Amino acid sequence: MGLIITNCIVMGRAEGFAMSHTPGKAFIDGLGNGMGYGFILMSVSFFRELLGSGTVFGHEVLPLVTDGGWYQSNGLMLLPAGAFFLIALVIWALRTMYPGQQERD
């Protein structure tokens, strides 16, 4: 469900931009949006895997307590709610660093 909603938002925004700009500008806009969206997806998945299971791309980075290490895995990060919390933290951090990003009443 979340992917469908995200796709509609991305496509609607791209279509709205393309309707009022040249094809070249629309292409550059789409490329930038696609790369930005991909970067966010990869960043969120990287931290979810690291915090959830202590691995990155299947390689152990944080040794788990069950294997004699020090890290206790966080199962919440492996659930869909983990992505929600990470994205919320990213939004909070960006709006704290850049107050101009906040909506006005």
Distance bins in CASP14 RR format, pairs under 12 A and 6 or more apart:
PFRMAT RR
TARGET T0000
AUTHOR 0000-0000-0000
RMODE 2
METHOD distances of the structure
MODEL  1
1 7 0 0 0 0 0 1 0 0 0 0 0
1 8 0 0 0 0 0 1 0 0 0 0 0
1 80 0 0 0 0 0 1 0 0 0 0 0
2 8 0 0 0 0 1 0 0 0 0 0 0
2 9 0 0 0 0 1 0 0 0 0 0 0
2 10 0 0 0 0 0 1 0 0 0 0 0
2 80 0 0 0 0 1 0 0 0 0 0 0
2 83 0 0 0 0 0 1 0 0 0 0 0
2 84 0 0 0 0 0 1 0 0 0 0 0
2 87 0 0 0 0 0 1 0 0 0 0 0
3 9 0 0 0 0 0 1 0 0 0 0 0
3 10 0 0 0 0 0 1 0 0 0 0 0
3 37 0 0 0 0 0 1 0 0 0 0 0
3 41 0 0 0 0 0 1 0 0 0 0 0
3 80 0 0 0 0 0 1 0 0 0 0 0
3 83 0 0 0 0 0 1 0 0 0 0 0
4 10 0 0 0 0 0 1 0 0 0 0 0
4 11 0 0 0 0 0 1 0 0 0 0 0
5 11 0 0 0 0 0 1 0 0 0 0 0
5 12 0 0 0 0 0 1 0 0 0 0 0
6 12 0 0 0 0 0 1 0 0 0 0 0
6 13 0 0 0 0 0 1 0 0 0 0 0
6 33 0 0 0 0 0 1 0 0 0 0 0
6 34 0 0 0 0 0 1 0 0 0 0 0
6 37 0 0 0 0 1 0 0 0 0 0 0
6 38 0 0 0 0 0 1 0 0 0 0 0
6 40 0 0 0 0 0 1 0 0 0 0 0
6 41 0 0 0 0 1 0 0 0 0 0 0
6 83 0 0 0 0 0 1 0 0 0 0 0
6 87 0 0 0 0 0 1 0 0 0 0 0
7 13 0 0 0 0 0 1 0 0 0 0 0
7 14 0 0 0 0 0 1 0 0 0 0 0
7 15 0 0 0 0 0 1 0 0 0 0 0
7 34 0 0 0 0 0 1 0 0 0 0 0
7 37 0 0 0 0 0 1 0 0 0 0 0
8 14 0 0 0 0 0 1 0 0 0 0 0
8 15 0 0 0 0 0 1 0 0 0 0 0
9 15 0 0 0 0 0 1 0 0 0 0 0
9 16 0 0 0 0 0 1 0 0 0 0 0
9 33 0 0 0 0 0 1 0 0 0 0 0
9 37 0 0 0 0 0 1 0 0 0 0 0
10 16 0 0 0 0 0 1 0 0 0 0 0
10 17 0 0 0 0 0 1 0 0 0 0 0
10 29 0 0 0 0 0 1 0 0 0 0 0
10 30 0 0 0 0 1 0 0 0 0 0 0
10 32 0 0 0 0 0 1 0 0 0 0 0
10 33 1 0 0 1 0 0 0 0 0 0 0
10 34 1 0 0 1 0 0 0 0 0 0 0
10 36 0 0 0 0 0 1 0 0 0 0 0
10 37 1 0 0 1 0 0 0 0 0 0 0
10 38 0 0 0 0 0 1 0 0 0 0 0
10 40 0 0 0 0 0 1 0 0 0 0 0
10 41 0 0 0 0 0 1 0 0 0 0 0
11 17 0 0 0 0 0 1 0 0 0 0 0
11 18 0 0 0 0 0 1 0 0 0 0 0
11 30 0 0 0 0 0 1 0 0 0 0 0
11 33 0 0 0 0 0 1 0 0 0 0 0
11 34 0 0 0 0 0 1 0 0 0 0 0
11 37 0 0 0 0 0 1 0 0 0 0 0
12 18 0 0 0 0 1 0 0 0 0 0 0
12 19 0 0 0 0 1 0 0 0 0 0 0
12 30 0 0 0 0 0 1 0 0 0 0 0
12 33 0 0 0 0 0 1 0 0 0 0 0
13 19 0 0 0 0 0 1 0 0 0 0 0
13 26 0 0 0 0 0 1 0 0 0 0 0
13 29 0 0 0 0 1 0 0 0 0 0 0
13 30 0 0 0 0 1 0 0 0 0 0 0
13 32 0 0 0 0 0 1 0 0 0 0 0
13 33 1 0 0 1 0 0 0 0 0 0 0
13 34 0 0 0 0 0 1 0 0 0 0 0
13 37 0 0 0 0 0 1 0 0 0 0 0
14 20 0 0 0 0 0 1 0 0 0 0 0
14 21 0 0 0 0 0 1 0 0 0 0 0
14 25 0 0 0 0 0 1 0 0 0 0 0
14 26 1 0 0 1 0 0 0 0 0 0 0
14 27 0 0 0 0 0 1 0 0 0 0 0
14 28 0 0 0 0 0 1 0 0 0 0 0
14 29 1 0 0 1 0 0 0 0 0 0 0
14 30 1 0 1 0 0 0 0 0 0 0 0
14 31 0 0 0 0 0 1 0 0 0 0 0
14 32 0 0 0 0 0 1 0 0 0 0 0
14 33 1 0 0 1 0 0 0 0 0 0 0
14 34 0 0 0 0 1 0 0 0 0 0 0
14 37 0 0 0 0 0 1 0 0 0 0 0
15 21 0 0 0 0 0 1 0 0 0 0 0
15 26 0 0 0 0 1 0 0 0 0 0 0
15 29 0 0 0 0 0 1 0 0 0 0 0
15 30 0 0 0 0 0 1 0 0 0 0 0
15 33 0 0 0 0 0 1 0 0 0 0 0
16 26 0 0 0 0 1 0 0 0 0 0 0
16 29 0 0 0 0 1 0 0 0 0 0 0
16 30 0 0 0 0 0 1 0 0 0 0 0
16 33 0 0 0 0 0 1 0 0 0 0 0
17 23 0 0 0 0 0 1 0 0 0 0 0
17 24 0 0 0 0 0 1 0 0 0 0 0
17 25 1 0 0 1 0 0 0 0 0 0 0
17 26 1 0 0 1 0 0 0 0 0 0 0
17 27 0 0 0 0 0 1 0 0 0 0 0
17 28 0 0 0 0 0 1 0 0 0 0 0
17 29 1 0 1 0 0 0 0 0 0 0 0
17 30 1 0 0 1 0 0 0 0 0 0 0
17 31 0 0 0 0 0 1 0 0 0 0 0
17 32 0 0 0 0 0 1 0 0 0 0 0
17 33 0 0 0 0 1 0 0 0 0 0 0
18 24 0 0 0 0 1 0 0 0 0 0 0
18 25 0 0 0 0 1 0 0 0 0 0 0
18 26 1 1 0 0 0 0 0 0 0 0 0
18 27 0 0 0 0 1 0 0 0 0 0 0
18 28 0 0 0 0 0 1 0 0 0 0 0
18 29 1 0 0 1 0 0 0 0 0 0 0
18 30 0 0 0 0 1 0 0 0 0 0 0
18 33 0 0 0 0 0 1 0 0 0 0 0
19 25 0 0 0 0 0 1 0 0 0 0 0
19 26 0 0 0 0 1 0 0 0 0 0 0
19 29 0 0 0 0 0 1 0 0 0 0 0
20 26 0 0 0 0 1 0 0 0 0 0 0
20 29 0 0 0 0 0 1 0 0 0 0 0
21 27 0 0 0 0 1 0 0 0 0 0 0
21 28 0 0 0 0 1 0 0 0 0 0 0
21 29 1 0 0 1 0 0 0 0 0 0 0
21 30 0 0 0 0 0 1 0 0 0 0 0
22 28 0 0 0 0 1 0 0 0 0 0 0
22 29 0 0 0 0 0 1 0 0 0 0 0
23 29 0 0 0 0 0 1 0 0 0 0 0
23 30 0 0 0 0 0 1 0 0 0 0 0
24 30 0 0 0 0 1 0 0 0 0 0 0
24 31 0 0 0 0 1 0 0 0 0 0 0
25 31 0 0 0 0 0 1 0 0 0 0 0
25 32 0 0 0 0 0 1 0 0 0 0 0
26 32 0 0 0 0 0 1 0 0 0 0 0
26 33 0 0 0 0 0 1 0 0 0 0 0
27 33 0 0 0 0 0 1 0 0 0 0 0
27 34 0 0 0 0 0 1 0 0 0 0 0
28 34 0 0 0 0 0 1 0 0 0 0 0
28 35 0 0 0 0 0 1 0 0 0 0 0
29 35 0 0 0 0 0 1 0 0 0 0 0
29 36 0 0 0 0 0 1 0 0 0 0 0
30 36 0 0 0 0 1 0 0 0 0 0 0
30 37 0 0 0 0 1 0 0 0 0 0 0
30 38 0 0 0 0 0 1 0 0 0 0 0
31 37 0 0 0 0 0 1 0 0 0 0 0
31 38 0 0 0 0 0 1 0 0 0 0 0
32 38 0 0 0 0 1 0 0 0 0 0 0
32 39 0 0 0 0 1 0 0 0 0 0 0
33 39 0 0 0 0 0 1 0 0 0 0 0
33 40 0 0 0 0 0 1 0 0 0 0 0
34 40 0 0 0 0 1 0 0 0 0 0 0
34 41 0 0 0 0 1 0 0 0 0 0 0
34 42 0 0 0 0 0 1 0 0 0 0 0
35 41 0 0 0 0 0 1 0 0 0 0 0
35 42 0 0 0 0 0 1 0 0 0 0 0
36 42 0 0 0 0 1 0 0 0 0 0 0
36 43 0 0 0 0 1 0 0 0 0 0 0
36 44 0 0 0 0 0 1 0 0 0 0 0
37 43 0 0 0 0 0 1 0 0 0 0 0
37 44 0 0 0 0 0 1 0 0 0 0 0
38 44 0 0 0 0 1 0 0 0 0 0 0
38 45 0 0 0 0 1 0 0 0 0 0 0
38 46 0 0 0 0 0 1 0 0 0 0 0
39 45 0 0 0 0 0 1 0 0 0 0 0
39 46 0 0 0 0 0 1 0 0 0 0 0
39 90 0 0 0 0 0 1 0 0 0 0 0
40 46 0 0 0 0 0 1 0 0 0 0 0
40 47 0 0 0 0 0 1 0 0 0 0 0
40 83 0 0 0 0 0 1 0 0 0 0 0
40 86 0 0 0 0 1 0 0 0 0 0 0
40 87 1 0 0 1 0 0 0 0 0 0 0
40 90 1 0 0 1 0 0 0 0 0 0 0
40 91 0 0 0 0 0 1 0 0 0 0 0
40 94 0 0 0 0 0 1 0 0 0 0 0
41 47 0 0 0 0 0 1 0 0 0 0 0
41 48 0 0 0 0 0 1 0 0 0 0 0
41 83 0 0 0 0 1 0 0 0 0 0 0
41 86 0 0 0 0 0 1 0 0 0 0 0
41 87 0 0 0 0 0 1 0 0 0 0 0
41 90 0 0 0 0 0 1 0 0 0 0 0
42 48 0 0 0 0 0 1 0 0 0 0 0
42 49 0 0 0 0 0 1 0 0 0 0 0
42 56 0 0 0 0 0 1 0 0 0 0 0
42 57 0 0 0 0 0 1 0 0 0 0 0
43 49 0 0 0 0 0 1 0 0 0 0 0
43 50 0 0 0 0 0 1 0 0 0 0 0
43 83 0 0 0 0 0 1 0 0 0 0 0
43 86 0 0 0 0 1 0 0 0 0 0 0
43 87 0 0 0 0 1 0 0 0 0 0 0
43 89 0 0 0 0 0 1 0 0 0 0 0
43 90 1 0 0 1 0 0 0 0 0 0 0
44 50 0 0 0 0 0 1 0 0 0 0 0
44 51 0 0 0 0 0 1 0 0 0 0 0
44 77 0 0 0 0 1 0 0 0 0 0 0
44 80 0 0 0 0 0 1 0 0 0 0 0
44 82 0 0 0 0 1 0 0 0 0 0 0
44 83 1 0 1 0 0 0 0 0 0 0 0
44 84 0 0 0 0 1 0 0 0 0 0 0
44 85 0 0 0 0 1 0 0 0 0 0 0
44 86 1 0 1 0 0 0 0 0 0 0 0
44 87 1 0 0 1 0 0 0 0 0 0 0
44 88 0 0 0 0 0 1 0 0 0 0 0
44 89 0 0 0 0 0 1 0 0 0 0 0
44 90 1 0 0 1 0 0 0 0 0 0 0
44 91 0 0 0 0 0 1 0 0 0 0 0
45 51 0 0 0 0 0 1 0 0 0 0 0
45 52 0 0 0 0 0 1 0 0 0 0 0
45 53 0 0 0 0 0 1 0 0 0 0 0
45 55 0 0 0 0 0 1 0 0 0 0 0
45 56 0 0 0 0 0 1 0 0 0 0 0
45 57 0 0 0 0 0 1 0 0 0 0 0
45 77 0 0 0 0 0 1 0 0 0 0 0
45 78 0 0 0 0 0 1 0 0 0 0 0
45 82 0 0 0 0 0 1 0 0 0 0 0
45 83 0 0 0 0 1 0 0 0 0 0 0
45 86 0 0 0 0 1 0 0 0 0 0 0
45 87 0 0 0 0 0 1 0 0 0 0 0
46 52 0 0 0 0 0 1 0 0 0 0 0
46 53 0 0 0 0 0 1 0 0 0 0 0
46 54 0 0 0 0 0 1 0 0 0 0 0
46 55 0 0 0 0 0 1 0 0 0 0 0
46 56 1 0 0 1 0 0 0 0 0 0 0
46 57 0 0 0 0 1 0 0 0 0 0 0
46 58 0 0 0 0 0 1 0 0 0 0 0
46 61 0 0 0 0 0 1 0 0 0 0 0
46 77 0 0 0 0 0 1 0 0 0 0 0
46 83 0 0 0 0 0 1 0 0 0 0 0
46 86 0 0 0 0 1 0 0 0 0 0 0
47 53 0 0 0 0 0 1 0 0 0 0 0
47 54 0 0 0 0 0 1 0 0 0 0 0
47 55 0 0 0 0 0 1 0 0 0 0 0
47 56 0 0 0 0 1 0 0 0 0 0 0
47 61 0 0 0 0 0 1 0 0 0 0 0
47 62 0 0 0 0 0 1 0 0 0 0 0
47 74 0 0 0 0 0 1 0 0 0 0 0
47 77 1 0 0 1 0 0 0 0 0 0 0
47 78 0 0 0 0 0 1 0 0 0 0 0
47 82 0 0 0 0 1 0 0 0 0 0 0
47 83 0 0 0 0 1 0 0 0 0 0 0
47 85 0 0 0 0 0 1 0 0 0 0 0
47 86 1 0 1 0 0 0 0 0 0 0 0
47 87 0 0 0 0 0 1 0 0 0 0 0
47 89 0 0 0 0 1 0 0 0 0 0 0
47 90 0 0 0 0 1 0 0 0 0 0 0
48 54 0 0 0 0 0 1 0 0 0 0 0
48 55 0 0 0 0 0 1 0 0 0 0 0
48 56 0 0 0 0 0 1 0 0 0 0 0
48 73 0 0 0 0 0 1 0 0 0 0 0
48 74 0 0 0 0 1 0 0 0 0 0 0
48 75 0 0 0 0 1 0 0 0 0 0 0
48 76 0 0 0 0 1 0 0 0 0 0 0
48 77 1 0 1 0 0 0 0 0 0 0 0
48 78 1 0 0 1 0 0 0 0 0 0 0
48 79 0 0 0 0 1 0 0 0 0 0 0
48 80 0 0 0 0 1 0 0 0 0 0 0
48 81 0 0 0 0 0 1 0 0 0 0 0
48 82 1 0 0 1 0 0 0 0 0 0 0
48 83 1 0 0 1 0 0 0 0 0 0 0
48 84 0 0 0 0 0 1 0 0 0 0 0
48 85 0 0 0 0 1 0 0 0 0 0 0
48 86 1 0 0 1 0 0 0 0 0 0 0
48 87 0 0 0 0 0 1 0 0 0 0 0
48 89 0 0 0 0 0 1 0 0 0 0 0
49 55 1 0 1 0 0 0 0 0 0 0 0
49 56 1 0 0 1 0 0 0 0 0 0 0
49 57 1 0 0 1 0 0 0 0 0 0 0
49 58 1 0 0 1 0 0 0 0 0 0 0
49 59 0 0 0 0 0 1 0 0 0 0 0
49 60 0 0 0 0 0 1 0 0 0 0 0
49 61 0 0 0 0 1 0 0 0 0 0 0
49 62 0 0 0 0 0 1 0 0 0 0 0
49 73 0 0 0 0 0 1 0 0 0 0 0
49 74 0 0 0 0 0 1 0 0 0 0 0
49 75 0 0 0 0 0 1 0 0 0 0 0
49 77 0 0 0 0 1 0 0 0 0 0 0
49 78 0 0 0 0 1 0 0 0 0 0 0
49 82 0 0 0 0 0 1 0 0 0 0 0
49 83 0 0 0 0 0 1 0 0 0 0 0
49 86 0 0 0 0 0 1 0 0 0 0 0
50 56 1 0 1 0 0 0 0 0 0 0 0
50 57 0 0 0 0 0 1 0 0 0 0 0
50 58 0 0 0 0 0 1 0 0 0 0 0
50 59 0 0 0 0 0 1 0 0 0 0 0
50 60 0 0 0 0 0 1 0 0 0 0 0
50 61 1 0 0 1 0 0 0 0 0 0 0
50 62 1 0 0 1 0 0 0 0 0 0 0
50 71 0 0 0 0 1 0 0 0 0 0 0
50 73 0 0 0 0 0 1 0 0 0 0 0
50 74 0 0 0 0 1 0 0 0 0 0 0
50 77 0 0 0 0 1 0 0 0 0 0 0
50 78 0 0 0 0 0 1 0 0 0 0 0
50 86 0 0 0 0 0 1 0 0 0 0 0
51 61 0 0 0 0 0 1 0 0 0 0 0
51 62 0 0 0 0 1 0 0 0 0 0 0
51 71 0 0 0 0 1 0 0 0 0 0 0
51 72 0 0 0 0 0 1 0 0 0 0 0
51 73 0 0 0 0 1 0 0 0 0 0 0
51 74 1 0 1 0 0 0 0 0 0 0 0
51 75 0 0 0 0 1 0 0 0 0 0 0
51 76 0 0 0 0 1 0 0 0 0 0 0
51 77 1 0 1 0 0 0 0 0 0 0 0
51 78 0 0 0 0 1 0 0 0 0 0 0
51 79 0 0 0 0 0 1 0 0 0 0 0
51 82 0 0 0 0 1 0 0 0 0 0 0
51 83 0 0 0 0 0 1 0 0 0 0 0
51 85 0 0 0 0 0 1 0 0 0 0 0
51 86 0 0 0 0 1 0 0 0 0 0 0
51 89 0 0 0 0 0 1 0 0 0 0 0
52 58 0 0 0 0 0 1 0 0 0 0 0
52 61 0 0 0 0 0 1 0 0 0 0 0
52 62 0 0 0 0 1 0 0 0 0 0 0
52 64 0 0 0 0 1 0 0 0 0 0 0
52 71 0 0 0 0 1 0 0 0 0 0 0
52 72 0 0 0 0 1 0 0 0 0 0 0
52 73 1 0 1 0 0 0 0 0 0 0 0
52 74 1 0 1 0 0 0 0 0 0 0 0
52 75 1 0 1 0 0 0 0 0 0 0 0
52 76 1 0 0 1 0 0 0 0 0 0 0
52 77 1 1 0 0 0 0 0 0 0 0 0
52 78 1 0 1 0 0 0 0 0 0 0 0
52 79 0 0 0 0 1 0 0 0 0 0 0
52 82 0 0 0 0 1 0 0 0 0 0 0
52 83 0 0 0 0 0 1 0 0 0 0 0
52 85 0 0 0 0 0 1 0 0 0 0 0
52 86 0 0 0 0 0 1 0 0 0 0 0
53 59 0 0 0 0 0 1 0 0 0 0 0
53 60 0 0 0 0 1 0 0 0 0 0 0
53 61 0 0 0 0 1 0 0 0 0 0 0
53 62 0 0 0 0 1 0 0 0 0 0 0
53 63 0 0 0 0 0 1 0 0 0 0 0
53 64 1 0 0 1 0 0 0 0 0 0 0
53 66 0 0 0 0 0 1 0 0 0 0 0
53 67 0 0 0 0 0 1 0 0 0 0 0
53 71 0 0 0 0 1 0 0 0 0 0 0
53 72 0 0 0 0 0 1 0 0 0 0 0
53 73 1 0 1 0 0 0 0 0 0 0 0
53 74 0 0 0 0 1 0 0 0 0 0 0
53 75 1 0 0 1 0 0 0 0 0 0 0
53 76 0 0 0 0 0 1 0 0 0 0 0
53 77 0 0 0 0 1 0 0 0 0 0 0
53 78 1 0 0 1 0 0 0 0 0 0 0
54 60 1 0 0 1 0 0 0 0 0 0 0
54 61 1 0 1 0 0 0 0 0 0 0 0
54 62 1 0 1 0 0 0 0 0 0 0 0
54 63 0 0 0 0 1 0 0 0 0 0 0
54 64 1 0 0 1 0 0 0 0 0 0 0
54 65 0 0 0 0 0 1 0 0 0 0 0
54 66 0 0 0 0 0 1 0 0 0 0 0
54 67 0 0 0 0 0 1 0 0 0 0 0
54 69 0 0 0 0 0 1 0 0 0 0 0
54 70 0 0 0 0 0 1 0 0 0 0 0
54 71 1 0 1 0 0 0 0 0 0 0 0
54 72 0 0 0 0 1 0 0 0 0 0 0
54 73 1 0 0 1 0 0 0 0 0 0 0
54 74 0 0 0 0 1 0 0 0 0 0 0
54 75 0 0 0 0 0 1 0 0 0 0 0
54 77 0 0 0 0 1 0 0 0 0 0 0
54 78 0 0 0 0 0 1 0 0 0 0 0
55 61 1 0 0 1 0 0 0 0 0 0 0
55 62 1 0 0 1 0 0 0 0 0 0 0
55 63 0 0 0 0 0 1 0 0 0 0 0
55 64 0 0 0 0 1 0 0 0 0 0 0
55 67 0 0 0 0 0 1 0 0 0 0 0
55 71 0 0 0 0 0 1 0 0 0 0 0
55 73 0 0 0 0 1 0 0 0 0 0 0
55 77 0 0 0 0 0 1 0 0 0 0 0
55 78 0 0 0 0 0 1 0 0 0 0 0
56 62 0 0 0 0 1 0 0 0 0 0 0
60 66 0 0 0 0 0 1 0 0 0 0 0
60 67 1 0 0 1 0 0 0 0 0 0 0
60 68 0 0 0 0 0 1 0 0 0 0 0
60 69 0 0 0 0 1 0 0 0 0 0 0
60 71 0 0 0 0 1 0 0 0 0 0 0
60 73 0 0 0 0 0 1 0 0 0 0 0
61 69 0 0 0 0 0 1 0 0 0 0 0
61 71 0 0 0 0 1 0 0 0 0 0 0
61 73 0 0 0 0 0 1 0 0 0 0 0
62 68 0 0 0 0 0 1 0 0 0 0 0
62 69 0 0 0 0 1 0 0 0 0 0 0
62 70 1 0 0 1 0 0 0 0 0 0 0
62 71 1 1 0 0 0 0 0 0 0 0 0
62 72 0 0 0 0 1 0 0 0 0 0 0
62 73 0 0 0 0 1 0 0 0 0 0 0
62 74 0 0 0 0 0 1 0 0 0 0 0
62 77 0 0 0 0 0 1 0 0 0 0 0
63 69 1 1 0 0 0 0 0 0 0 0 0
63 70 1 0 0 1 0 0 0 0 0 0 0
63 71 1 0 0 1 0 0 0 0 0 0 0
63 72 0 0 0 0 0 1 0 0 0 0 0
63 73 0 0 0 0 0 1 0 0 0 0 0
64 70 0 0 0 0 1 0 0 0 0 0 0
64 71 1 0 1 0 0 0 0 0 0 0 0
64 72 1 0 0 1 0 0 0 0 0 0 0
64 73 1 0 1 0 0 0 0 0 0 0 0
64 74 0 0 0 0 0 1 0 0 0 0 0
64 75 0 0 0 0 0 1 0 0 0 0 0
65 71 1 0 0 1 0 0 0 0 0 0 0
65 72 1 0 1 0 0 0 0 0 0 0 0
65 73 0 0 0 0 1 0 0 0 0 0 0
65 74 0 0 0 0 0 1 0 0 0 0 0
66 72 0 0 0 0 1 0 0 0 0 0 0
66 73 0 0 0 0 1 0 0 0 0 0 0
67 73 0 0 0 0 0 1 0 0 0 0 0
74 81 0 0 0 0 0 1 0 0 0 0 0
74 82 0 0 0 0 1 0 0 0 0 0 0
74 85 0 0 0 0 0 1 0 0 0 0 0
74 86 0 0 0 0 0 1 0 0 0 0 0
75 81 0 0 0 0 1 0 0 0 0 0 0
75 82 0 0 0 0 1 0 0 0 0 0 0
75 85 0 0 0 0 0 1 0 0 0 0 0
76 82 1 0 1 0 0 0 0 0 0 0 0
76 83 0 0 0 0 0 1 0 0 0 0 0
76 84 0 0 0 0 0 1 0 0 0 0 0
76 85 1 0 0 1 0 0 0 0 0 0 0
76 86 0 0 0 0 0 1 0 0 0 0 0
77 83 0 0 0 0 1 0 0 0 0 0 0
77 84 0 0 0 0 0 1 0 0 0 0 0
77 85 1 0 0 1 0 0 0 0 0 0 0
77 86 1 0 0 1 0 0 0 0 0 0 0
77 89 0 0 0 0 0 1 0 0 0 0 0
78 85 0 0 0 0 0 1 0 0 0 0 0
78 86 0 0 0 0 0 1 0 0 0 0 0
79 85 0 0 0 0 1 0 0 0 0 0 0
79 86 0 0 0 0 0 1 0 0 0 0 0
80 86 0 0 0 0 0 1 0 0 0 0 0
80 87 0 0 0 0 0 1 0 0 0 0 0
81 87 0 0 0 0 0 1 0 0 0 0 0
81 88 0 0 0 0 0 1 0 0 0 0 0
82 88 0 0 0 0 1 0 0 0 0 0 0
82 89 0 0 0 0 1 0 0 0 0 0 0
83 89 0 0 0 0 0 1 0 0 0 0 0
83 90 0 0 0 0 0 1 0 0 0 0 0
84 90 0 0 0 0 0 1 0 0 0 0 0
84 91 0 0 0 0 0 1 0 0 0 0 0
85 91 0 0 0 0 0 1 0 0 0 0 0
85 92 0 0 0 0 0 1 0 0 0 0 0
86 92 0 0 0 0 0 1 0 0 0 0 0
86 93 0 0 0 0 0 1 0 0 0 0 0
87 93 0 0 0 0 0 1 0 0 0 0 0
87 94 0 0 0 0 0 1 0 0 0 0 0
88 94 0 0 0 0 0 1 0 0 0 0 0
88 95 0 0 0 0 0 1 0 0 0 0 0
89 95 0 0 0 0 0 1 0 0 0 0 0
89 96 0 0 0 0 0 1 0 0 0 0 0
90 96 0 0 0 0 0 1 0 0 0 0 0
90 97 0 0 0 0 0 1 0 0 0 0 0
90 101 0 0 0 0 0 1 0 0 0 0 0
91 97 0 0 0 0 0 1 0 0 0 0 0
91 98 0 0 0 0 0 1 0 0 0 0 0
91 101 0 0 0 0 1 0 0 0 0 0 0
91 102 0 0 0 0 0 1 0 0 0 0 0
91 103 0 0 0 0 0 1 0 0 0 0 0
92 98 0 0 0 0 0 1 0 0 0 0 0
92 101 0 0 0 0 0 1 0 0 0 0 0
92 102 0 0 0 0 0 1 0 0 0 0 0
93 101 0 0 0 0 0 1 0 0 0 0 0
94 100 0 0 0 0 1 0 0 0 0 0 0
94 101 1 0 1 0 0 0 0 0 0 0 0
94 102 0 0 0 0 1 0 0 0 0 0 0
95 101 1 0 1 0 0 0 0 0 0 0 0
95 102 1 0 1 0 0 0 0 0 0 0 0
95 103 0 0 0 0 1 0 0 0 0 0 0
96 102 0 0 0 0 1 0 0 0 0 0 0
END
